[in-house]
Amino acid sequence: MTRPFRLLAHLLFALTALAGAAWSGMALWLHLEGPVRIAALAALAVALCLAFAARLRQRRLGWAVLAASALAVAGWYMTITPSQDRDWAVDVSRGVKARVAGDLVTLTDLRDFDWHSPDDATHRWTERTVDLAQLETVDMITSVWDNPDIAHLLVSFGFADGEHVVFSVEIRREADEAFNEIGGFFRQFELVLIGATEEDIIKLRTNYRKEQVRLFPVALSAEHRRALFMAYVELAQQLEAQPRFYNTLLANCTTVVYGLAQALKADLPIDRRLILSARLPEYLDSLGVLGGNGSLEERRAAALITDKAQAAGDDADYSAAIRAD
């Protein structure tokens, strides 16, 4: 092997070893605690040194040590499985459940909290039966709290009686946990589907967290509205039967909804705006399903509901207030 190729091979080995050690170290740090964490990280450091030492003696031996170490970490990592039974934070302690009988869908563990501050609420879980024959509207809600390109996505379904049901795909935090994007890559959080009233889940964001919340009507046929609602119902039933992990990139509030929306259009195009979720209105507009009048910028301006919600007062009909012209 010529010198340039030997150097390239050494560089490839070093980059592979260091990248693998960084990923493994982060996983061990997030999932282990105390002396066990220290011992595991020390073992990882020893394995990395052995791999480099073996590489100096014989190239293939270095790769063999690296592969054995990777298999050991992967074997441990696969033992981390999602659970339904943890000490959950109260707002995500119950995922919505659904039972279907013809056009009637009964939703249980529907959240209807009365929030007093961003962290304090009177807790109330309810049950509601909705008639899909009376499903009239679909609205997409985006909520920006920091990065203007990243938003949390909620979908609200409106019925003929004026009631709304909102679905939100969220991380399921434990009581002592706070969300972080890095942990979302390493099986630190489960996924939960929250079903809620608008007075709970949207008002929390407009009135108490004071986020930039926008409501966009989505122009769907009755058939497609029903299909999208039922896709959420099926997700609720799947999560009830088998928990799964949240993933910051692959299984978050936007990408999961993208999977659900494929019930409407199987060849729905993948787009970078699925990651830059605050740009979802542009994505829907490119598909021809974003409702409203005027240019896209005019519709974005009209969609902002935070000020309307805060001005409405506690006694107002919240759903009507955020849709007022």
Buried (B, 14 or more C-beta within 10 A) or exposed (E): EEEEEEEEBBEEBEEBBEEBBEBBBBBBBBBBEEEEBEEBBEBBEEBBEBBBEBBEEEBEBBBBBBEEBBEBBEEBBEEBEBEBEBEBBEBBBBBBBBEEEEEEBBBBBBBBBEBEEEEEBEEEBBEBEBEBEEBEBBBBBBBBEEEEEBBBBBBBBBBEEEBBBBBBBBBBBBEEBEBBEEBBBBBBBBBBBBBBBBBBBBBBBBBBBEBBBBBBBBBBEEEBBBBBBBBBBBBBBEBBEEBBBBBBEEBBBBBBBBEBBEBBEEEBEEBEBBBBBBBBBBBBBEBEBBBBEEEEEEBBEBBBBBEBBBEBEEEBEBBEBBBEE
